[in-house]
């Protein structure tokens, strides 16, 4: 299999936007909101700048298939 760059999802918090939007442990995020993801740091930067309530589009590689997900960011409980 060809090697791909991206950010490997190590875990997903239950009942939070990522899980609700379909993201799974083991997914390789290759694109976030139209920007190529080359490493975990680039994904983290995009997530930190995502607007709460505005759809955040992800392209992931799962089982050798590219899948498009739409995640609706929300405030993390306890953070104001």
ABEGO torsion letter per residue (X at the ends): XBBBBEBBBABBBBGBAAAAAGBBBGBBBABBGGBBBABAAAAAAAAAABBBGBBBBBBBBBGGBBBBBBBBBBBBBGBX
